[in-house]
Structure formats: C-alpha cells, structure tokens
Amino acid sequence: MKAGPLRLAAVVIAVLLLAGGSLGYVLHARHRERPQQVAAEDSFTLDEPGLYFRDSATGRVARLPARGGPRVTGGPSCDRFYAAGERALCLLKLPGLPARTRALVLDRRLREVRGVTVPGIPNRARVSASGNLLSWTAFAVGDSYATSGFSTRTSVLDLRTGYLIKSIEDIPLTIGGARHHAPDVNYWGVTFARDDNRFYATVSTRGRTHLVEGDLRNWSARALRENVECPSLSPDNTRIAFKKKVSGDPRAPWRLYVLDLAGMREHPLAESHSVDDQAAWLDDSTVGYALPGREGRASDIWSVPADGTGKPRLLAPGGSSPVAVR
C-alpha cells in the first residue's frame, strides 16, 4: 500500500529529527572531549626572566619576575610545566577515560609547535638546556611512587630530527656490569646533560630504584647507584638533586639530597619534609621544589641551598612545577 503525502512527510520529519539529534550528540561528545584552553595570553611569554610555575588557583602558568614584584598570570593551562632554551613543555590531562596526557611543545611565545598524546596521568616534564630535547613521564597505572603496583611510561622527543621515542623502557640496561632483563622495568624523571646526548633517570626493577646514566646516540643505559629517584642535573652538570627513600612510612618516605657525580658523595638538604617532586635547580646553588600547601592550598613552592646549609624559603604559595627562566 502506498503511503499518503502526510504520512510520507511525517516519516521525513522523524528521520531529520533523529539525524539532528545524533549530530547534536556527536558534537556534544566532541565538545566534551576537547581539552581546556591551553593558550597563553599574547603578552605572557618566556622573554621576561623570572620563576615560572603552575599557579594552583587557575591551573595556568604564572611568573614571579626576577626584578621583584607580584606574580604575573596569563600563561597556558598545564598540569606540569618546564622550560629551557627556546622551548617549553606543557603536560595536560585530557578529559575522559582512560586517562590520557597531551604533551605540548611550545615556543618562547608559548605557542604550540607540536603535540603528542600518550596514555596515562601527567607526572614529570623536562627540557634540555638547549631546548632540543624534551622528556615527559606519565603514570600508566597508579598515581603515586609511594604505593606499590604503579607503572610509568617515559618518552623522549628530539626536536632536531623530530624523532619521538614513545617509551625508553627498551633501552639496553646494565646493572652491576651485567645486562639486565626484567619485565618490571620502569623509567621516570629524565634530566638532560648539556651535550644533548647524555641523560640521567630513575629506573625501578625488582623492588629497587637506581640512578642510570643514558646515552642516546649509543642507545644504552647503565646504573650508577641505588636509591636515587627523580634526578635533576645542576646547571654546571656536576651534581644531581634527588629524592632518597629514608623511611618505610608511605606518608613521608623521602628526603631531598644532592649527589656529587665526581666522587659519588651525597648529602641531605636542609628541607626536613618529605618531598615527592623532581626538584629544579634555580641556579648553581639553589634547588626549588613543591610541597603540599598550607592553609588549604594544593601545593607551595620552596627553595633551599644545594650545599645542605641554610633553611627552606617559601617562594610561591599555591604553586608547583617551578623553573627558572633567564
């Protein structure tokens, strides 16, 4: 039986309504999946020397000018941030499940020049002094180094060639002079030397953590000593600031130390609180880091002398991811 004009029109309208509803759902879903605004204001760049950091209240990068004065806001939205040379690295947690991290490479005007999406939660970010090499770590499983069962994925991006190492876990590793093979190898906290080839990082395997020295050209890594986490190489490339496990208490397991690479001698810093951060060298004699905040703040940025003397100094209430830009 043929459908009458009115019935045919009703069918057409119903199809259009369904199609419109489906299109609206798709557009709404796409809108929900878009990351939050990450762009910096035009006037906020890396050209002004100072302490750059993530402002906890806004989630955006802010600056304390080197010449003094109040913090300046207006940087990009980031969960982790670092900058050196002509580049900055902004890690942003994308909405939705499973957890994903967007690693954004920015120029000195904090404009995006490249983006990479990886699985996991943003955790560590570093840029070499030249700005040529970038590395980031994301938690693939778990969200704390103080708990068991976590897993990380650490990437390295070489801007000279554009080559991305999605995970450095397959780098040939030597521990105690012997090639090490184990399914539980995890790397995190890369820090680069000035030659844009050598790097240091933490590797965890068989229940122990090691400081490793890596060679990108020869694609190899060797363990130097145990119980070194989140290394940070000094500007003069002679010392490493790191967190050392000093307690089995999951609420306060670490203490900040500095290691002299020439003699492999270490000393604790004056900060007595447990620091779960990859410290940043603000200059050759000062280390900056984040601690859980006071008065309801998520975190605060502190500094301490690198030689073990002095006492901690509060630099930026309500901040994290500190980096000194000159």
ZADO-1210 file (C-alpha; in nm, 4 decimals, padded with zeros to 6 digits):
<atoms>
<atom x="00.0000" y="00.0000" z="00.0000" code="MET" pos="1"/>
<atom x="00.1370" y="00.3429" z="-00.0957" code="LYS" pos="2"/>
<atom x="00.1947" y="00.5972" z="00.1795" code="ALA" pos="3"/>
<atom x="-00.0035" y="00.9177" z="00.1543" code="GLY" pos="4"/>
<atom x="00.1640" y="01.2603" z="00.1349" code="PRO" pos="5"/>
<atom x="00.1001" y="01.3357" z="00.5040" code="LEU" pos="6"/>
<atom x="00.2440" y="01.0035" z="00.6196" code="ARG" pos="7"/>
<atom x="00.5490" y="01.0443" z="00.3940" code="LEU" pos="8"/>
<atom x="00.6105" y="01.3942" z="00.5295" code="ALA" pos="9"/>
<atom x="00.5867" y="01.2655" z="00.8866" code="ALA" pos="10"/>
<atom x="00.8430" y="00.9963" z="00.8127" code="VAL" pos="11"/>
<atom x="01.0832" y="01.2507" z="00.6580" code="VAL" pos="12"/>
<atom x="01.0477" y="01.4843" z="00.9574" code="ILE" pos="13"/>
<atom x="01.1108" y="01.1980" z="01.2006" code="ALA" pos="14"/>
<atom x="01.4269" y="01.0956" z="01.0130" code="VAL" pos="15"/>
<atom x="01.5534" y="01.4543" z="01.0142" code="LEU" pos="16"/>
<atom x="01.4862" y="01.4874" z="01.3858" code="LEU" pos="17"/>
<atom x="01.6714" y="01.1650" z="01.4595" code="LEU" pos="18"/>
<atom x="01.9623" y="01.2707" z="01.2416" code="ALA" pos="19"/>
<atom x="01.9723" y="01.6113" z="01.4071" code="GLY" pos="20"/>
<atom x="01.9670" y="01.4503" z="01.7498" code="GLY" pos="21"/>
<atom x="02.2514" y="01.2167" z="01.6562" code="SER" pos="22"/>
<atom x="02.4535" y="01.5037" z="01.5137" code="LEU" pos="23"/>
<atom x="02.3918" y="01.7060" z="01.8274" code="GLY" pos="24"/>
<atom x="02.5080" y="01.4158" z="02.0440" code="TYR" pos="25"/>
<atom x="02.8251" y="01.3728" z="01.8359" code="VAL" pos="26"/>
<atom x="02.9026" y="01.7455" z="01.8533" code="LEU" pos="27"/>
<atom x="02.8351" y="01.7492" z="02.2268" code="HIS" pos="28"/>
<atom x="03.0604" y="01.4453" z="02.2791" code="ALA" pos="29"/>
<atom x="03.3359" y="01.6054" z="02.0746" code="ARG" pos="30"/>
<atom x="03.2995" y="01.9259" z="02.2749" code="HIS" pos="31"/>
<atom x="03.3318" y="01.7310" z="02.5995" code="ARG" pos="32"/>
<atom x="03.6492" y="01.5625" z="02.4736" code="GLU" pos="33"/>
<atom x="03.8200" y="01.8906" z="02.3902" code="ARG" pos="34"/>
<atom x="04.0922" y="01.9848" z="02.6367" code="PRO" pos="35"/>
<atom x="04.0571" y="02.3014" z="02.8361" code="GLN" pos="36"/>
<atom x="04.2017" y="02.6227" z="02.6972" code="GLN" pos="37"/>
<atom x="04.5823" y="02.5978" z="02.6965" code="VAL" pos="38"/>
<atom x="04.6895" y="02.9089" z="02.5059" code="ALA" pos="39"/>
<atom x="04.8756" y="03.1861" z="02.6833" code="ALA" pos="40"/>
<atom x="04.7755" y="03.5493" z="02.6607" code="GLU" pos="41"/>
<atom x="04.9729" y="03.7333" z="02.3920" code="ASP" pos="42"/>
<atom x="05.1593" y="03.9399" z="02.6492" code="SER" pos="43"/>
<atom x="05.2701" y="03.6352" z="02.8520" code="PHE" pos="44"/>
<atom x="05.5928" y="03.4928" z="02.7068" code="THR" pos="45"/>
<atom x="05.9237" y="03.3466" z="02.8235" code="LEU" pos="46"/>
<atom x="06.1100" y="03.6653" z="02.7356" code="ASP" pos="47"/>
<atom x="06.0847" y="03.8016" z="03.0898" code="GLU" pos="48"/>
<atom x="06.3390" y="03.6448" z="03.3313" code="PRO" pos="49"/>
<atom x="06.1957" y="03.5000" z="03.6486" code="GLY" pos="50"/>
<atom x="06.0499" y="03.1988" z="03.8232" code="LEU" pos="51"/>
<atom x="05.7823" y="03.0333" z="03.6106" code="TYR" pos="52"/>
<atom x="05.5416" y="02.7853" z="03.7678" code="PHE" pos="53"/>
<atom x="05.1934" y="02.6414" z="03.7604" code="ARG" pos="54"/>
<atom x="04.9518" y="02.8563" z="03.9584" code="ASP" pos="55"/>
<atom x="04.7327" y="02.6176" z="04.1604" code="SER" pos="56"/>
<atom x="04.4342" y="02.8527" z="04.1759" code="ALA" pos="57"/>
<atom x="04.3983" y="02.8930" z="03.7995" code="THR" pos="58"/>
<atom x="04.5830" y="02.5907" z="03.6611" code="GLY" pos="59"/>
<atom x="04.7770" y="02.8288" z="03.4354" code="ARG" pos="60"/>
<atom x="05.1452" y="02.9122" z="03.4181" code="VAL" pos="61"/>
<atom x="05.2436" y="03.2220" z="03.6157" code="ALA" pos="62"/>
<atom x="05.5661" y="03.4158" z="03.6703" code="ARG" pos="63"/>
<atom x="05.7482" y="03.5829" z="03.9549" code="LEU" pos="64"/>
<atom x="05.9670" y="03.8471" z="03.7834" code="PRO" pos="65"/>
<atom x="06.3380" y="03.8305" z="03.8589" code="ALA" pos="66"/>
<atom x="06.3364" y="04.2027" z="03.9307" code="ARG" pos="67"/>
<atom x="06.0758" y="04.1524" z="04.2022" code="GLY" pos="68"/>
<atom x="05.7075" y="04.2288" z="04.2293" code="GLY" pos="69"/>
<atom x="05.3814" y="04.0302" z="04.2388" code="PRO" pos="70"/>
<atom x="05.3160" y="03.7211" z="04.0314" code="ARG" pos="71"/>
<atom x="05.2100" y="03.7716" z="03.6730" code="VAL" pos="72"/>
<atom x="04.9402" y="03.5401" z="03.5404" code="THR" pos="73"/>
<atom x="04.8185" y="03.4603" z="03.1910" code="GLY" pos="74"/>
<atom x="05.0265" y="03.1602" z="03.0836" code="GLY" pos="75"/>
<atom x="04.8896" y="02.8413" z="02.9260" code="PRO" pos="76"/>
<atom x="04.6858" y="02.5857" z="03.1203" code="SER" pos="77"/>
<atom x="04.9148" y="02.2982" z="03.2237" code="CYS" pos="78"/>
<atom x="04.9253" y="02.0208" z="03.4824" code="ASP" pos="79"/>
<atom x="05.3065" y="02.0048" z="03.4569" code="ARG" pos="80"/>
<atom x="05.5388" y="02.2655" z="03.3064" code="PHE" pos="81"/>
<atom x="05.9077" y="02.3157" z="03.2282" code="TYR" pos="82"/>
<atom x="06.1082" y="02.5429" z="03.0005" code="ALA" pos="83"/>
<atom x="06.4661" y="02.5860" z="02.8773" code="ALA" pos="84"/>
<atom x="06.6377" y="02.7281" z="02.5722" code="GLY" pos="85"/>
<atom x="06.3807" y="02.8227" z="02.3104" code="GLU" pos="86"/>
<atom x="06.1177" y="02.5690" z="02.4148" code="ARG" pos="87"/>
<atom x="05.8680" y="02.4902" z="02.6880" code="ALA" pos="88"/>
<atom x="05.6841" y="02.1683" z="02.7665" code="LEU" pos="89"/>
<atom x="05.3268" y="02.1690" z="02.8919" code="CYS" pos="90"/>
<atom x="05.1599" y="01.8467" z="03.0067" code="LEU" pos="91"/>
<atom x="04.7825" y="01.8491" z="03.0219" code="LEU" pos="92"/>
<atom x="04.5485" y="01.5756" z="03.1421" code="LYS" pos="93"/>
<atom x="04.2777" y="01.5207" z="02.8838" code="LEU" pos="94"/>
<atom x="03.9180" y="01.4639" z="02.9964" code="PRO" pos="95"/>
<atom x="03.7555" y="01.1229" z="02.9890" code="GLY" pos="96"/>
<atom x="03.8650" y="00.7652" z="03.0428" code="LEU" pos="97"/>
<atom x="04.1058" y="00.6005" z="03.0029" code="PRO" pos="98"/>
<atom x="04.3463" y="00.8649" z="03.1298" code="ALA" pos="99"/>
<atom x="04.5459" y="01.0423" z="02.8584" code="ARG" pos="100"/>
<atom x="04.8116" y="01.3114" z="02.8622" code="THR" pos="101"/>
<atom x="04.8664" y="01.5744" z="02.5956" code="ARG" pos="102"/>
<atom x="05.2321" y="01.6813" z="02.5743" code="ALA" pos="103"/>
<atom x="05.2516" y="02.0249" z="02.4128" code="LEU" pos="104"/>
<atom x="05.5791" y="02.1665" z="02.2804" code="VAL" pos="105"/>
<atom x="05.5695" y="02.5461" z="02.2987" code="LEU" pos="106"/>
<atom x="05.7939" y="02.8211" z="02.1612" code="ASP" pos="107"/>
<atom x="05.9167" y="03.1190" z="02.3638" code="ARG" pos="108"/>
<atom x="05.5875" y="03.2980" z="02.2996" code="ARG" pos="109"/>
<atom x="05.4204" y="02.9879" z="02.4435" code="LEU" pos="110"/>
<atom x="05.2542" y="02.8987" z="02.1159" code="ARG" pos="111"/>
<atom x="05.2103" y="02.5309" z="02.0327" code="GLU" pos="112"/>
<atom x="05.4549" y="02.3922" z="01.7763" code="VAL" pos="113"/>
<atom x="05.3879" y="02.0209" z="01.8304" code="ARG" pos="114"/>
<atom x="05.1584" y="01.7999" z="02.0323" code="GLY" pos="115"/>
<atom x="05.1730" y="01.4333" z="02.1320" code="VAL" pos="116"/>
<atom x="04.9019" y="01.2348" z="02.3107" code="THR" pos="117"/>
<atom x="05.0110" y="00.9448" z="02.5329" code="VAL" pos="118"/>
<atom x="04.8304" y="00.7165" z="02.7779" code="PRO" pos="119"/>
<atom x="04.8383" y="00.7997" z="03.1482" code="GLY" pos="120"/>
<atom x="04.8384" y="01.0847" z="03.4003" code="ILE" pos="121"/>
<atom x="05.0882" y="01.3765" z="03.3681" code="PRO" pos="122"/>
<atom x="05.3755" y="01.3379" z="03.6117" code="ASN" pos="123"/>
<atom x="05.7233" y="01.4689" z="03.5144" code="ARG" pos="124"/>
<atom x="05.8430" y="01.7140" z="03.2480" code="ALA" pos="125"/>
<atom x="06.1921" y="01.8228" z="03.1445" code="ARG" pos="126"/>
<atom x="06.3607" y="02.0186" z="02.8625" code="VAL" pos="127"/>
<atom x="06.7342" y="02.0159" z="02.7876" code="SER" pos="128"/>
<atom x="06.9291" y="02.3410" z="02.8333" code="ALA" pos="129"/>
<atom x="06.9363" y="02.3947" z="02.4553" code="SER" pos="130"/>
<atom x="06.5648" y="02.3257" z="02.4168" code="GLY" pos="131"/>
<atom x="06.6389" y="02.0484" z="02.1659" code="ASN" pos="132"/>
<atom x="06.5380" y="01.7506" z="02.3814" code="LEU" pos="133"/>
<atom x="06.2183" y="01.7065" z="02.5797" code="LEU" pos="134"/>
<atom x="06.1039" y="01.4264" z="02.8068" code="SER" pos="135"/>
<atom x="05.7869" y="01.3525" z="02.9965" code="TRP" pos="136"/>
<atom x="05.6641" y="01.0782" z="03.2274" code="THR" pos="137"/>
<atom x="05.3028" y="00.9703" z="03.2701" code="ALA" pos="138"/>
<atom x="05.1558" y="00.7290" z="03.5219" code="PHE" pos="139"/>
<atom x="05.0110" y="00.4439" z="03.3169" code="ALA" pos="140"/>
<atom x="04.8856" y="00.2599" z="03.6282" code="VAL" pos="141"/>
<atom x="04.8503" y="00.4110" z="03.9749" code="GLY" pos="142"/>
<atom x="04.9276" y="00.7693" z="04.0668" code="ASP" pos="143"/>
<atom x="05.1916" y="00.7641" z="04.3395" code="SER" pos="144"/>
<atom x="05.5508" y="00.6463" z="04.3789" code="TYR" pos="145"/>
<atom x="05.4758" y="00.5771" z="04.7450" code="ALA" pos="146"/>
<atom x="05.2466" y="00.2855" z="04.6596" code="THR" pos="147"/>
<atom x="05.3190" y="-00.0499" z="04.5001" code="SER" pos="148"/>
<atom x="05.1823" y="-00.1546" z="04.1643" code="GLY" pos="149"/>
<atom x="05.2392" y="00.1706" z="03.9784" code="PHE" pos="150"/>
<atom x="05.3619" y="00.1779" z="03.6204" code="SER" pos="151"/>
<atom x="05.5102" y="00.4649" z="03.4201" code="THR" pos="152"/>
<atom x="05.5802" y="00.5495" z="03.0597" code="ARG" pos="153"/>
<atom x="05.8624" y="00.7925" z="02.9804" code="THR" pos="154"/>
<atom x="05.9071" y="00.9470" z="02.6359" code="SER" pos="155"/>
<atom x="06.1873" y="01.1470" z="02.4752" code="VAL" pos="156"/>
<atom x="06.1378" y="01.3841" z="02.1808" code="LEU" pos="157"/>
<atom x="06.4335" y="01.5135" z="01.9752" code="ASP" pos="158"/>
<atom x="06.3307" y="01.8376" z="01.8051" code="LEU" pos="159"/>
<atom x="06.6437" y="01.8345" z="01.5875" code="ARG" pos="160"/>
<atom x="06.5165" y="01.5314" z="01.3977" code="THR" pos="161"/>
<atom x="06.1537" y="01.5222" z="01.5052" code="GLY" pos="162"/>
<atom x="06.2074" y="01.1661" z="01.6287" code="TYR" pos="163"/>
<atom x="05.9872" y="01.0553" z="01.9189" code="LEU" pos="164"/>
<atom x="06.0858" y="00.7695" z="02.1489" code="ILE" pos="165"/>
<atom x="05.7453" y="00.6750" z="02.2862" code="LYS" pos="166"/>
<atom x="05.8941" y="00.4706" z="02.5703" code="SER" pos="167"/>
<atom x="06.2569" y="00.4333" z="02.6779" code="ILE" pos="168"/>
<atom x="06.1895" y="00.1001" z="02.8508" code="GLU" pos="169"/>
<atom x="06.3542" y="-00.0974" z="02.5705" code="ASP" pos="170"/>
<atom x="06.6886" y="00.0800" z="02.6051" code="ILE" pos="171"/>
<atom x="06.9631" y="-00.1805" z="02.6809" code="PRO" pos="172"/>
<atom x="07.0234" y="-00.1547" z="03.0557" code="LEU" pos="173"/>
<atom x="07.3331" y="-00.2590" z="03.2500" code="THR" pos="174"/>
<atom x="07.3216" y="-00.3079" z="03.6285" code="ILE" pos="175"/>
<atom x="07.6295" y="-00.4175" z="03.8206" code="GLY" pos="176"/>
<atom x="07.8227" y="-00.4639" z="03.4963" code="GLY" pos="177"/>
<atom x="07.5730" y="-00.7154" z="03.3556" code="ALA" pos="178"/>
<atom x="07.2955" y="-00.6717" z="03.1021" code="ARG" pos="179"/>
<atom x="06.9638" y="-00.6553" z="03.2887" code="HIS" pos="180"/>
<atom x="06.6442" y="-00.8152" z="03.1593" code="HIS" pos="181"/>
<atom x="06.3200" y="-00.7956" z="03.3586" code="ALA" pos="182"/>
<atom x="05.9524" y="-00.7382" z="03.2743" code="PRO" pos="183"/>
<atom x="05.9051" y="-00.4883" z="03.5596" code="ASP" pos="184"/>
<atom x="06.1451" y="-00.2171" z="03.4375" code="VAL" pos="185"/>
<atom x="06.0057" y="00.1362" z="03.4797" code="ASN" pos="186"/>
<atom x="06.1795" y="00.4658" z="03.3990" code="TYR" pos="187"/>
<atom x="06.0887" y="00.8140" z="03.5176" code="TRP" pos="188"/>
<atom x="06.2315" y="01.1582" z="03.5882" code="GLY" pos="189"/>
<atom x="06.4692" y="01.2170" z="03.2950" code="VAL" pos="190"/>
<atom x="06.7172" y="01.5069" z="03.3212" code="THR" pos="191"/>
<atom x="06.9459" y="01.6032" z="03.0312" code="PHE" pos="192"/>
<atom x="07.3152" y="01.6981" z="03.0180" code="ALA" pos="193"/>
<atom x="07.4362" y="01.9987" z="02.8192" code="ARG" pos="194"/>
<atom x="07.5712" y="01.7821" z="02.5351" code="ASP" pos="195"/>
<atom x="07.2153" y="01.6903" z="02.4268" code="ASP" pos="196"/>
<atom x="07.3112" y="01.3228" z="02.4364" code="ASN" pos="197"/>
<atom x="07.3717" y="01.2099" z="02.7925" code="ARG" pos="198"/>
<atom x="07.0803" y="01.1886" z="03.0353" code="PHE" pos="199"/>
<atom x="07.0062" y="01.0649" z="03.3846" code="TYR" pos="200"/>
<atom x="06.6868" y="00.8996" z="03.5054" code="ALA" pos="201"/>
<atom x="06.5430" y="00.6671" z="03.7662" code="THR" pos="202"/>
<atom x="06.4865" y="00.3030" z="03.6830" code="VAL" pos="203"/>
<atom x="06.2862" y="00.0734" z="03.9079" code="SER" pos="204"/>
<atom x="06.3181" y="-00.3040" z="03.8838" code="THR" pos="205"/>
<atom x="06.2815" y="-00.5977" z="04.1215" code="ARG" pos="206"/>
<atom x="06.1836" y="-00.3724" z="04.4091" code="GLY" pos="207"/>
<atom x="06.4824" y="-00.1377" z="04.3859" code="ARG" pos="208"/>
<atom x="06.5406" y="00.2039" z="04.2329" code="THR" pos="209"/>
<atom x="06.8623" y="00.3033" z="04.0553" code="HIS" pos="210"/>
<atom x="07.0138" y="00.6183" z="03.9122" code="LEU" pos="211"/>
<atom x="07.1007" y="00.5449" z="03.5496" code="VAL" pos="212"/>
<atom x="07.3171" y="00.7344" z="03.3036" code="GLU" pos="213"/>
<atom x="07.1879" y="00.7069" z="02.9497" code="GLY" pos="214"/>
<atom x="07.3465" y="00.7618" z="02.6098" code="ASP" pos="215"/>
<atom x="07.1029" y="00.8499" z="02.3308" code="LEU" pos="216"/>
<atom x="07.3476" y="00.8096" z="02.0405" code="ARG" pos="217"/>
<atom x="07.4647" y="00.4683" z="02.1546" code="ASN" pos="218"/>
<atom x="07.1192" y="00.3817" z="02.2886" code="TRP" pos="219"/>
<atom x="07.2379" y="00.2402" z="02.6188" code="SER" pos="220"/>
<atom x="07.1938" y="00.2987" z="02.9930" code="ALA" pos="221"/>
<atom x="07.3936" y="00.1905" z="03.2966" code="ARG" pos="222"/>
<atom x="07.3056" y="00.2009" z="03.6647" code="ALA" pos="223"/>
<atom x="07.5318" y="00.4186" z="03.8801" code="LEU" pos="224"/>
<atom x="07.3900" y="00.3639" z="04.2299" code="ARG" pos="225"/>
<atom x="07.0747" y="00.2635" z="04.4172" code="GLU" pos="226"/>
<atom x="06.8060" y="00.4651" z="04.5930" code="ASN" pos="227"/>
<atom x="06.8012" y="00.7722" z="04.3694" code="VAL" pos="228"/>
<atom x="06.4646" y="00.8980" z="04.2438" code="GLU" pos="229"/>
<atom x="06.3641" y="01.1913" z="04.0232" code="CYS" pos="230"/>
<atom x="06.7171" y="01.3174" z="03.9476" code="PRO" pos="231"/>
<atom x="06.7765" y="01.6779" z="03.8463" code="SER" pos="232"/>
<atom x="07.1146" y="01.7715" z="03.6975" code="LEU" pos="233"/>
<atom x="07.2698" y="02.1006" z="03.8110" code="SER" pos="234"/>
<atom x="07.3362" y="02.3738" z="03.5502" code="PRO" pos="235"/>
<atom x="07.7112" y="02.3046" z="03.5738" code="ASP" pos="236"/>
<atom x="07.6416" y="01.9310" z="03.5191" code="ASN" pos="237"/>
<atom x="07.8407" y="01.8252" z="03.8270" code="THR" pos="238"/>
<atom x="07.5666" y="01.7412" z="04.0801" code="ARG" pos="239"/>
<atom x="07.2282" y="01.5766" z="04.0943" code="ILE" pos="240"/>
<atom x="06.9479" y="01.6761" z="04.3262" code="ALA" pos="241"/>
<atom x="06.7198" y="01.3817" z="04.4010" code="PHE" pos="242"/>
<atom x="06.4755" y="01.2346" z="04.6473" code="LYS" pos="243"/>
<atom x="06.6067" y="00.9475" z="04.8569" code="LYS" pos="244"/>
<atom x="06.3861" y="00.6955" z="05.0311" code="LYS" pos="245"/>
<atom x="06.4655" y="00.7180" z="05.4019" code="VAL" pos="246"/>
<atom x="06.1534" y="00.5661" z="05.5583" code="SER" pos="247"/>
<atom x="05.9001" y="00.2907" z="05.5075" code="GLY" pos="248"/>
<atom x="05.6217" y="00.5285" z="05.6103" code="ASP" pos="249"/>
<atom x="05.4129" y="00.5921" z="05.2936" code="PRO" pos="250"/>
<atom x="05.3145" y="00.9327" z="05.4330" code="ARG" pos="251"/>
<atom x="05.6763" y="01.0570" z="05.4483" code="ALA" pos="252"/>
<atom x="05.9139" y="00.8232" z="05.2646" code="PRO" pos="253"/>
<atom x="06.1627" y="01.0657" z="05.1023" code="TRP" pos="254"/>
<atom x="06.4227" y="01.3306" z="05.1806" code="ARG" pos="255"/>
<atom x="06.5931" y="01.5693" z="04.9382" code="LEU" pos="256"/>
<atom x="06.9635" y="01.5005" z="04.8740" code="TYR" pos="257"/>
<atom x="07.2363" y="01.6227" z="04.6401" code="VAL" pos="258"/>
<atom x="07.4884" y="01.3838" z="04.4822" code="LEU" pos="259"/>
<atom x="07.8356" y="01.4927" z="04.3657" code="ASP" pos="260"/>
<atom x="07.8910" y="01.2951" z="04.0447" code="LEU" pos="261"/>
<atom x="08.2706" y="01.3144" z="04.0551" code="ALA" pos="262"/>
<atom x="08.3105" y="01.1346" z="04.3868" code="GLY" pos="263"/>
<atom x="07.9598" y="00.9888" z="04.4225" code="MET" pos="264"/>
<atom x="07.9268" y="01.1587" z="04.7616" code="ARG" pos="265"/>
<atom x="07.5819" y="01.2654" z="04.8783" code="GLU" pos="266"/>
<atom x="07.4457" y="01.4969" z="05.1457" code="HIS" pos="267"/>
<atom x="07.0942" y="01.5792" z="05.2684" code="PRO" pos="268"/>
<atom x="06.9450" y="01.9232" z="05.2159" code="LEU" pos="269"/>
<atom x="06.8008" y="02.1376" z="05.4928" code="ALA" pos="270"/>
<atom x="06.4420" y="02.0540" z="05.3917" code="GLU" pos="271"/>
<atom x="06.3205" y="01.8036" z="05.6507" code="SER" pos="272"/>
<atom x="05.9759" y="01.7410" z="05.4977" code="HIS" pos="273"/>
<atom x="05.9183" y="01.4516" z="05.2592" code="SER" pos="274"/>
<atom x="05.9399" y="01.5870" z="04.9019" code="VAL" pos="275"/>
<atom x="05.7642" y="01.3986" z="04.6227" code="ASP" pos="276"/>
<atom x="05.8854" y="01.6113" z="04.3343" code="ASP" pos="277"/>
<atom x="06.1546" y="01.6335" z="04.0701" code="GLN" pos="278"/>
<atom x="06.3446" y="01.9279" z="04.2125" code="ALA" pos="279"/>
<atom x="06.4551" y="02.2095" z="03.9798" code="ALA" pos="280"/>
<atom x="06.7853" y="02.3945" z="04.0028" code="TRP" pos="281"/>
<atom x="06.7050" y="02.7660" z="04.0198" code="LEU" pos="282"/>
<atom x="07.0777" y="02.8429" z="03.9873" code="ASP" pos="283"/>
<atom x="07.4018" y="02.6574" z="04.0619" code="ASP" pos="284"/>
<atom x="07.3495" y="02.6880" z="04.4374" code="SER" pos="285"/>
<atom x="06.9721" y="02.6713" z="04.4915" code="THR" pos="286"/>
<atom x="06.7123" y="02.3972" z="04.4476" code="VAL" pos="287"/>
<atom x="06.3380" y="02.4583" z="04.4103" code="GLY" pos="288"/>
<atom x="06.0563" y="02.2102" z="04.4718" code="TYR" pos="289"/>
<atom x="05.6883" y="02.1768" z="04.5600" code="ALA" pos="290"/>
<atom x="05.5406" y="02.0636" z="04.8902" code="LEU" pos="291"/>
<atom x="05.1780" y="02.0084" z="04.9950" code="PRO" pos="292"/>
<atom x="05.0341" y="02.3531" z="05.0556" code="GLY" pos="293"/>
<atom x="04.9314" y="02.5226" z="05.3749" code="ARG" pos="294"/>
<atom x="04.6006" y="02.6929" z="05.4542" code="GLU" pos="295"/>
<atom x="04.4119" y="02.4713" z="05.2103" code="GLY" pos="296"/>
<atom x="04.6434" y="02.5287" z="04.9119" code="ARG" pos="297"/>
<atom x="04.7203" y="02.2310" z="04.6877" code="ALA" pos="298"/>
<atom x="05.0949" y="02.2962" z="04.6894" code="SER" pos="299"/>
<atom x="05.3555" y="02.5631" z="04.7597" code="ASP" pos="300"/>
<atom x="05.6973" y="02.6232" z="04.6007" code="ILE" pos="301"/>
<atom x="06.0013" y="02.6336" z="04.8279" code="TRP" pos="302"/>
<atom x="06.3751" y="02.6684" z="04.7777" code="SER" pos="303"/>
<atom x="06.6753" y="02.5503" z="04.9770" code="VAL" pos="304"/>
<atom x="07.0547" y="02.5858" z="04.9404" code="PRO" pos="305"/>
<atom x="07.2103" y="02.2976" z="04.7479" code="ALA" pos="306"/>
<atom x="07.5083" y="02.2604" z="04.9832" code="ASP" pos="307"/>
<atom x="07.2973" y="02.1405" z="05.2762" code="GLY" pos="308"/>
<atom x="07.3221" y="02.4650" z="05.4750" code="THR" pos="309"/>
<atom x="07.0597" y="02.7297" z="05.5470" code="GLY" pos="310"/>
<atom x="06.6894" y="02.6659" z="05.5710" code="LYS" pos="311"/>
<atom x="06.3915" y="02.6345" z="05.3341" code="PRO" pos="312"/>
<atom x="06.2345" y="02.9532" z="05.1986" code="ARG" pos="313"/>
<atom x="05.8788" y="02.9916" z="05.0689" code="LEU" pos="314"/>
<atom x="05.8881" y="03.1296" z="04.7137" code="LEU" pos="315"/>
<atom x="05.5382" y="03.0952" z="04.5709" code="ALA" pos="316"/>
<atom x="05.2318" y="02.9982" z="04.7766" code="PRO" pos="317"/>
<atom x="04.9873" y="02.7987" z="04.5664" code="GLY" pos="318"/>
<atom x="05.2329" y="02.6830" z="04.3019" code="GLY" pos="319"/>
<atom x="05.4076" y="02.3795" z="04.1526" code="SER" pos="320"/>
<atom x="05.6386" y="02.2894" z="03.8581" code="SER" pos="321"/>
<atom x="05.8957" y="02.5634" z="03.9262" code="PRO" pos="322"/>
<atom x="06.1562" y="02.6540" z="03.6654" code="VAL" pos="323"/>
<atom x="06.3965" y="02.9491" z="03.6482" code="ALA" pos="324"/>
<atom x="06.3987" y="03.1204" z="03.3075" code="VAL" pos="325"/>
<atom x="06.6870" y="03.3522" z="03.2321" code="ARG" pos="326"/>
</atoms>
